[in-house]
Amino acid sequence: MEVTVKKWGNSAAVRIPASVMAAAHVALEQSVEVREEQGRIVIEPVRHKAYKLDDLLGGISAKNLHTAVDTGEPIGKEVW
């Protein structure tokens, strides 16, 4: 599908047709990665890995556990 590169402030922009967005499973306001590869412009959706709390907690050991940090006494209406 052919589209035209337009000026957007000091940058360039292209409109991505809704059919292309849907086929690529990209939503409005979603982050995408833009890069150049061998003279071509490549736009790919950013796919963040879904982390599980149990997996993250399983990575904590006595060797990498941080010590408690003293933040001092409450000031104002802080609740500790």
MOPAC internal coordinates of N, CA, C and O (Angstrom, degrees):
PM7 1SCF
backbone

  N    0.0000 0     0.00 0     0.00 0    0    0    0
  C    1.4451 1     0.00 0     0.00 0    1    0    0
  C    1.5282 1   108.15 1     0.00 0    2    1    0
  O    1.2310 1   119.94 1   -48.73 1    3    2    1
  N    1.2786 1   117.73 1   131.27 1    3    2    1
  C    1.4613 1   121.97 1  -178.26 1    5    3    2
  C    1.5156 1   110.11 1   -94.73 1    6    5    3
  O    1.2310 1   121.03 1   -49.47 1    7    6    5
  N    1.3319 1   115.64 1   130.53 1    7    6    5
  C    1.4631 1   122.12 1   174.61 1    9    7    6
  C    1.5288 1   107.53 1  -129.90 1   10    9    7
  O    1.2310 1   120.48 1   -11.70 1   11   10    9
  N    1.3219 1   116.69 1   168.30 1   11   10    9
  C    1.4608 1   121.36 1  -177.17 1   13   11   10
  C    1.5205 1   110.43 1  -110.42 1   14   13   11
  O    1.2310 1   120.81 1   -43.24 1   15   14   13
  N    1.3195 1   116.06 1   136.76 1   15   14   13
  C    1.4602 1   121.42 1   175.02 1   17   15   14
  C    1.5242 1   107.43 1   -78.27 1   18   17   15
  O    1.2310 1   120.60 1   -52.45 1   19   18   17
  N    1.3270 1   116.46 1   127.55 1   19   18   17
  C    1.4643 1   122.31 1  -178.72 1   21   19   18
  C    1.5273 1   109.75 1  -118.75 1   22   21   19
  O    1.2310 1   120.80 1   -19.27 1   23   22   21
  N    1.3199 1   116.08 1   160.73 1   23   22   21
  C    1.4542 1   121.92 1   176.18 1   25   23   22
  C    1.5252 1   108.92 1   -80.26 1   26   25   23
  O    1.2310 1   120.59 1   -43.62 1   27   26   25
  N    1.3370 1   116.48 1   136.38 1   27   26   25
  C    1.4623 1   122.20 1   176.01 1   29   27   26
  C    1.5189 1   106.15 1  -137.52 1   30   29   27
  O    1.2310 1   120.08 1   -83.67 1   31   30   29
  N    1.3230 1   117.45 1    96.33 1   31   30   29
  C    1.4613 1   121.48 1  -173.40 1   33   31   30
  C    1.5177 1   108.54 1    64.44 1   34   33   31
  O    1.2310 1   120.53 1    52.89 1   35   34   33
  N    1.3293 1   116.59 1  -127.11 1   35   34   33
  C    1.4636 1   120.97 1   177.18 1   37   35   34
  C    1.5222 1   111.71 1   -93.90 1   38   37   35
  O    1.2310 1   120.22 1  -172.65 1   39   38   37
  N    1.3120 1   117.18 1     7.35 1   39   38   37
  C    1.4627 1   121.84 1  -177.29 1   41   39   38
  C    1.5183 1   110.59 1  -115.21 1   42   41   39
  O    1.2310 1   121.42 1     1.78 1   43   42   41
  N    1.3208 1   114.89 1  -178.22 1   43   42   41
  C    1.4657 1   121.80 1   175.75 1   45   43   42
  C    1.5240 1   108.21 1  -115.46 1   46   45   43
  O    1.2310 1   120.68 1   -26.80 1   47   46   45
  N    1.3255 1   116.30 1   153.20 1   47   46   45
  C    1.4603 1   120.54 1  -178.98 1   49   47   46
  C    1.5218 1   110.30 1  -143.93 1   50   49   47
  O    1.2310 1   121.17 1   -27.87 1   51   50   49
  N    1.3204 1   115.38 1   152.13 1   51   50   49
  C    1.4627 1   121.72 1   171.14 1   53   51   50
  C    1.5216 1   107.46 1  -128.61 1   54   53   51
  O    1.2310 1   120.80 1   -32.84 1   55   54   53
  N    1.3015 1   116.08 1   147.16 1   55   54   53
  C    1.4651 1   120.66 1   174.42 1   57   55   54
  C    1.5149 1   107.80 1   -88.20 1   58   57   55
  O    1.2310 1   121.10 1   -49.34 1   59   58   57
  N    1.3142 1   115.51 1   130.66 1   59   58   57
  C    1.4637 1   120.21 1   178.74 1   61   59   58
  C    1.5252 1   107.11 1  -100.28 1   62   61   59
  O    1.2310 1   119.77 1   -61.02 1   63   62   61
  N    1.3237 1   118.05 1   118.98 1   63   62   61
  C    1.4629 1   121.01 1  -178.55 1   65   63   62
  C    1.5347 1   111.90 1   -59.45 1   66   65   63
  O    1.2310 1   121.09 1   -32.54 1   67   66   65
  N    1.3250 1   115.52 1   147.46 1   67   66   65
  C    1.4645 1   121.49 1  -179.08 1   69   67   66
  C    1.5224 1   111.55 1   -56.85 1   70   69   67
  O    1.2310 1   119.90 1   144.05 1   71   70   69
  N    1.3145 1   117.79 1   -35.95 1   71   70   69
  C    1.4704 1   120.22 1  -179.33 1   73   71   70
  C    1.5280 1   111.25 1   -65.38 1   74   73   71
  O    1.2310 1   120.33 1   143.90 1   75   74   73
  N    1.3320 1   116.98 1   -36.10 1   75   74   73
  C    1.4669 1   121.14 1   178.05 1   77   75   74
  C    1.5264 1   109.48 1   -71.37 1   78   77   75
  O    1.2310 1   120.31 1   138.23 1   79   78   77
  N    1.3321 1   117.01 1   -41.77 1   79   78   77
  C    1.4680 1   121.15 1   177.05 1   81   79   78
  C    1.5231 1   110.38 1   -58.25 1   82   81   79
  O    1.2310 1   120.38 1   134.14 1   83   82   81
  N    1.3150 1   116.87 1   -45.86 1   83   82   81
  C    1.4636 1   120.99 1  -178.85 1   85   83   82
  C    1.5217 1   111.16 1   -65.20 1   86   85   83
  O    1.2310 1   120.09 1   136.54 1   87   86   85
  N    1.3128 1   117.44 1   -43.46 1   87   86   85
  C    1.4646 1   121.08 1  -179.04 1   89   87   86
  C    1.5259 1   111.50 1   -64.53 1   90   89   87
  O    1.2310 1   120.33 1   148.11 1   91   90   89
  N    1.3395 1   116.98 1   -31.89 1   91   90   89
  C    1.4676 1   121.36 1  -179.63 1   93   91   90
  C    1.5276 1   111.96 1   -91.15 1   94   93   91
  O    1.2310 1   120.45 1  -179.19 1   95   94   93
  N    1.3320 1   116.75 1     0.81 1   95   94   93
  C    1.4734 1   122.32 1  -179.15 1   97   95   94
  C    1.5263 1   110.97 1    56.82 1   98   97   95
  O    1.2310 1   120.93 1  -132.19 1   99   98   97
  N    1.3290 1   115.83 1    47.81 1   99   98   97
  C    1.4586 1   122.43 1   178.48 1  101   99   98
  C    1.5247 1   107.97 1  -115.29 1  102  101   99
  O    1.2310 1   120.91 1   -44.46 1  103  102  101
  N    1.3377 1   115.86 1   135.54 1  103  102  101
  C    1.4591 1   121.56 1   179.76 1  105  103  102
  C    1.5265 1   109.70 1  -109.66 1  106  105  103
  O    1.2310 1   120.72 1   -20.16 1  107  106  105
  N    1.3194 1   116.22 1   159.84 1  107  106  105
  C    1.4574 1   120.46 1   174.77 1  109  107  106
  C    1.5222 1   109.13 1   -59.22 1  110  109  107
  O    1.2310 1   120.18 1   -35.28 1  111  110  109
  N    1.3073 1   117.27 1   144.72 1  111  110  109
  C    1.4658 1   125.62 1  -179.24 1  113  111  110
  C    1.5273 1   113.37 1    71.03 1  114  113  111
  O    1.2310 1   119.53 1  -176.97 1  115  114  113
  N    1.3139 1   118.50 1     3.03 1  115  114  113
  C    1.4674 1   121.68 1   177.11 1  117  115  114
  C    1.5245 1   109.03 1   -80.03 1  118  117  115
  O    1.2310 1   120.63 1   -35.79 1  119  118  117
  N    1.3240 1   116.41 1   144.21 1  119  118  117
  C    1.4652 1   120.76 1   177.89 1  121  119  118
  C    1.5198 1   110.46 1   -73.49 1  122  121  119
  O    1.2310 1   121.44 1   -39.09 1  123  122  121
  N    1.3279 1   114.86 1   140.91 1  123  122  121
  C    1.4591 1   121.45 1   173.90 1  125  123  122
  C    1.5240 1   108.08 1  -130.74 1  126  125  123
  O    1.2310 1   120.87 1   -24.59 1  127  126  125
  N    1.3089 1   115.95 1   155.41 1  127  126  125
  C    1.4578 1   121.60 1   175.43 1  129  127  126
  C    1.5205 1   107.51 1  -100.77 1  130  129  127
  O    1.2310 1   120.81 1   -48.10 1  131  130  129
  N    1.3233 1   116.06 1   131.90 1  131  130  129
  C    1.4629 1   121.49 1   178.28 1  133  131  130
  C    1.5224 1   107.45 1  -118.24 1  134  133  131
  O    1.2310 1   120.73 1   -52.07 1  135  134  133
  N    1.3234 1   116.21 1   127.93 1  135  134  133
  C    1.4628 1   120.06 1   179.49 1  137  135  134
  C    1.5226 1   109.86 1  -149.85 1  138  137  135
  O    1.2310 1   121.60 1   -13.59 1  139  138  137
  N    1.3020 1   114.55 1   166.41 1  139  138  137
  C    1.4637 1   121.55 1   176.55 1  141  139  138
  C    1.5166 1   107.87 1  -106.85 1  142  141  139
  O    1.2310 1   120.74 1   -47.32 1  143  142  141
  N    1.3193 1   116.19 1   132.68 1  143  142  141
  C    1.4684 1   122.63 1   176.13 1  145  143  142
  C    1.5222 1   108.50 1  -132.83 1  146  145  143
  O    1.2310 1   120.61 1   -66.59 1  147  146  145
  N    1.3026 1   116.43 1   113.41 1  147  146  145
  C    1.4641 1   122.43 1   176.66 1  149  147  146
  C    1.5273 1   112.24 1    50.03 1  150  149  147
  O    1.2310 1   121.14 1  -133.33 1  151  150  149
  N    1.3387 1   115.43 1    46.67 1  151  150  149
  C    1.4577 1   120.39 1   177.29 1  153  151  150
  C    1.5183 1   114.97 1    80.55 1  154  153  151
  O    1.2310 1   119.89 1  -173.94 1  155  154  153
  N    1.3323 1   117.82 1     6.06 1  155  154  153
  C    1.4689 1   121.57 1   179.46 1  157  155  154
  C    1.5187 1   109.27 1  -113.33 1  158  157  155
  O    1.2310 1   120.38 1   -31.86 1  159  158  157
  N    1.3085 1   116.89 1   148.14 1  159  158  157
  C    1.4610 1   122.28 1   175.04 1  161  159  158
  C    1.5221 1   107.26 1   -93.52 1  162  161  159
  O    1.2310 1   120.81 1   -55.79 1  163  162  161
  N    1.3265 1   116.06 1   124.21 1  163  162  161
  C    1.4647 1   121.56 1  -178.83 1  165  163  162
  C    1.5264 1   108.20 1  -115.99 1  166  165  163
  O    1.2310 1   120.52 1   -51.26 1  167  166  165
  N    1.3200 1   116.60 1   128.74 1  167  166  165
  C    1.4643 1   122.98 1   177.18 1  169  167  166
  C    1.5211 1   106.90 1  -120.04 1  170  169  167
  O    1.2310 1   120.51 1   -59.37 1  171  170  169
  N    1.3377 1   116.62 1   120.63 1  171  170  169
  C    1.4651 1   120.94 1  -179.53 1  173  171  170
  C    1.5197 1   110.14 1  -130.06 1  174  173  171
  O    1.2310 1   120.18 1   -37.23 1  175  174  173
  N    1.3388 1   117.27 1   142.77 1  175  174  173
  C    1.4592 1   119.38 1   176.20 1  177  175  174
  C    1.5262 1   110.27 1   -66.40 1  178  177  175
  O    1.2310 1   120.98 1   -36.31 1  179  178  177
  N    1.3275 1   115.74 1   143.69 1  179  178  177
  C    1.4617 1   120.92 1   175.03 1  181  179  178
  C    1.5206 1   106.98 1   -83.90 1  182  181  179
  O    1.2310 1   120.76 1   -55.91 1  183  182  181
  N    1.2923 1   116.15 1   124.09 1  183  182  181
  C    1.4651 1   121.59 1   178.98 1  185  183  182
  C    1.5220 1   107.91 1  -110.19 1  186  185  183
  O    1.2310 1   120.70 1   -70.29 1  187  186  185
  N    1.3256 1   116.26 1   109.71 1  187  186  185
  C    1.4548 1   120.97 1   179.74 1  189  187  186
  C    1.5216 1   109.67 1   -84.05 1  190  189  187
  O    1.2310 1   121.08 1   -42.92 1  191  190  189
  N    1.3133 1   115.54 1   137.08 1  191  190  189
  C    1.4569 1   120.45 1   178.81 1  193  191  190
  C    1.5260 1   108.86 1   -70.73 1  194  193  191
  O    1.2310 1   120.43 1   -42.95 1  195  194  193
  N    1.3142 1   116.78 1   137.05 1  195  194  193
  C    1.4609 1   121.85 1   176.09 1  197  195  194
  C    1.5260 1   108.18 1   -85.84 1  198  197  195
  O    1.2310 1   120.72 1   -62.41 1  199  198  197
  N    1.3220 1   116.23 1   117.59 1  199  198  197
  C    1.4593 1   121.06 1   179.98 1  201  199  198
  C    1.5195 1   109.86 1   -93.20 1  202  201  199
  O    1.2310 1   120.64 1   -32.53 1  203  202  201
  N    1.3221 1   116.39 1   147.47 1  203  202  201
  C    1.4575 1   122.24 1   175.47 1  205  203  202
  C    1.5209 1   107.72 1  -107.01 1  206  205  203
  O    1.2310 1   120.58 1   -45.26 1  207  206  205
  N    1.3294 1   116.50 1   134.74 1  207  206  205
  C    1.4571 1   121.38 1  -177.36 1  209  207  206
  C    1.5236 1   111.45 1   -56.40 1  210  209  207
  O    1.2310 1   120.20 1   137.67 1  211  210  209
  N    1.3194 1   117.22 1   -42.33 1  211  210  209
  C    1.4677 1   120.12 1  -179.67 1  213  211  210
  C    1.5286 1   111.59 1   -60.16 1  214  213  211
  O    1.2310 1   120.29 1   141.14 1  215  214  213
  N    1.3304 1   117.06 1   -38.86 1  215  214  213
  C    1.4655 1   120.47 1   178.34 1  217  215  214
  C    1.5255 1   111.05 1   -66.49 1  218  217  215
  O    1.2310 1   120.60 1   138.58 1  219  218  217
  N    1.3297 1   116.46 1   -41.42 1  219  218  217
  C    1.4612 1   120.22 1   179.28 1  221  219  218
  C    1.5266 1   111.21 1   -65.95 1  222  221  219
  O    1.2310 1   120.70 1   134.77 1  223  222  221
  N    1.3298 1   116.27 1   -45.23 1  223  222  221
  C    1.4641 1   119.90 1   179.36 1  225  223  222
  C    1.5194 1   111.58 1   -66.18 1  226  225  223
  O    1.2310 1   120.54 1   149.22 1  227  226  225
  N    1.3283 1   116.57 1   -30.78 1  227  226  225
  C    1.4605 1   120.95 1   178.48 1  229  227  226
  C    1.5184 1   112.59 1   -65.43 1  230  229  227
  O    1.2310 1   120.24 1   160.47 1  231  230  229
  N    1.3181 1   117.15 1   -19.53 1  231  230  229
  C    1.4589 1   121.12 1   179.16 1  233  231  230
  C    1.5178 1   113.76 1   -84.09 1  234  233  231
  O    1.2310 1   120.11 1   174.98 1  235  234  233
  N    1.3331 1   117.40 1    -5.02 1  235  234  233
  C    1.4637 1   120.72 1   179.74 1  237  235  234
  C    1.5215 1   109.16 1   -83.60 1  238  237  235
  O    1.2310 1   121.20 1   -48.35 1  239  238  237
  N    1.3136 1   115.30 1   131.65 1  239  238  237
  C    1.4659 1   120.80 1   177.22 1  241  239  238
  C    1.5239 1   108.38 1  -134.71 1  242  241  239
  O    1.2310 1   120.68 1    -9.34 1  243  242  241
  N    1.3159 1   116.31 1   170.66 1  243  242  241
  C    1.4640 1   120.36 1   177.70 1  245  243  242
  C    1.5254 1   110.44 1   -60.89 1  246  245  243
  O    1.2310 1   120.40 1   152.88 1  247  246  245
  N    1.3171 1   116.83 1   -27.12 1  247  246  245
  C    1.4641 1   121.65 1  -177.49 1  249  247  246
  C    1.5369 1   112.88 1   -74.58 1  250  249  247
  O    1.2310 1   120.22 1   146.63 1  251  250  249
  N    1.3355 1   117.18 1   -33.37 1  251  250  249
  C    1.4684 1   118.97 1  -176.79 1  253  251  250
  C    1.5275 1   113.52 1  -111.12 1  254  253  251
  O    1.2310 1   119.94 1  -172.29 1  255  254  253
  N    1.3271 1   117.72 1     7.71 1  255  254  253
  C    1.4674 1   122.23 1  -179.84 1  257  255  254
  C    1.5258 1   109.48 1   -76.72 1  258  257  255
  O    1.2310 1   120.24 1   -51.93 1  259  258  257
  N    1.3124 1   117.14 1   128.07 1  259  258  257
  C    1.4616 1   121.36 1   179.35 1  261  259  258
  C    1.5205 1   109.97 1   -79.25 1  262  261  259
  O    1.2310 1   120.79 1   -30.24 1  263  262  261
  N    1.3155 1   116.09 1   149.76 1  263  262  261
  C    1.4603 1   120.47 1   176.46 1  265  263  262
  C    1.5236 1   108.88 1   -77.82 1  266  265  263
  O    1.2310 1   121.12 1   -16.20 1  267  266  265
  N    1.3323 1   115.46 1   163.80 1  267  266  265
  C    1.4592 1   120.65 1   179.01 1  269  267  266
  C    1.5244 1   109.45 1   -64.83 1  270  269  267
  O    1.2310 1   120.74 1   -31.77 1  271  270  269
  N    1.3196 1   116.19 1   148.23 1  271  270  269
  C    1.4585 1   121.94 1   179.52 1  273  271  270
  C    1.5170 1   108.42 1  -112.58 1  274  273  271
  O    1.2310 1   120.52 1   -55.67 1  275  274  273
  N    1.3303 1   116.62 1   124.33 1  275  274  273
  C    1.4601 1   121.24 1   178.73 1  277  275  274
  C    1.5254 1   108.59 1   -82.24 1  278  277  275
  O    1.2310 1   120.53 1   -62.64 1  279  278  277
  N    1.3158 1   116.59 1   117.36 1  279  278  277
  C    1.4659 1   120.84 1  -179.60 1  281  279  278
  C    1.5236 1   111.97 1  -100.71 1  282  281  279
  O    1.2310 1   120.09 1  -172.32 1  283  282  281
  N    1.3243 1   117.44 1     7.68 1  283  282  281
  C    1.4603 1   120.84 1   177.30 1  285  283  282
  C    1.5152 1   112.44 1    86.56 1  286  285  283
  O    1.2310 1   121.79 1     7.56 1  287  286  285
  N    1.3158 1   114.17 1  -172.44 1  287  286  285
  C    1.4648 1   121.19 1  -178.43 1  289  287  286
  C    1.5300 1   110.66 1   -80.47 1  290  289  287
  O    1.2310 1   120.29 1   -25.66 1  291  290  289
  N    1.3461 1   117.05 1   154.34 1  291  290  289
  C    1.4620 1   119.82 1   176.50 1  293  291  290
  C    1.5321 1   110.79 1   -61.15 1  294  293  291
  O    1.2310 1   120.78 1   -34.91 1  295  294  293
  N    1.3202 1   116.11 1   145.09 1  295  294  293
  C    1.4594 1   122.11 1   176.71 1  297  295  294
  C    1.5233 1   106.97 1  -123.72 1  298  297  295
  O    1.2310 1   120.37 1   -49.75 1  299  298  297
  N    1.3064 1   116.89 1   130.25 1  299  298  297
  C    1.4566 1   119.68 1  -179.61 1  301  299  298
  C    1.5181 1   111.17 1    76.55 1  302  301  299
  O    1.2310 1   120.18 1    46.57 1  303  302  301
  N    1.3279 1   117.27 1  -133.43 1  303  302  301
  C    1.4625 1   121.76 1  -174.68 1  305  303  302
  C    1.5213 1   112.70 1  -104.07 1  306  305  303
  O    1.2310 1   120.38 1  -155.72 1  307  306  305
  N    1.3392 1   116.89 1    24.28 1  307  306  305
  C    1.4651 1   119.75 1   177.97 1  309  307  306
  C    1.5222 1   109.81 1   -64.53 1  310  309  307
  O    1.2310 1   120.75 1   -34.74 1  311  310  309
  N    1.2987 1   116.17 1   145.26 1  311  310  309
  C    1.4573 1   121.71 1   178.05 1  313  311  310
  C    1.5169 1   107.94 1  -113.20 1  314  313  311
  O    1.2310 1   119.95 1   -55.02 1  315  314  313
  N    1.3265 1   117.71 1   124.98 1  315  314  313
  C    1.4679 1   121.64 1   179.26 1  317  315  314
  C    1.4943 1   109.37 1  -113.24 1  318  317  315
  O    1.2310 1   120.10 1   180.00 1  319  318  317

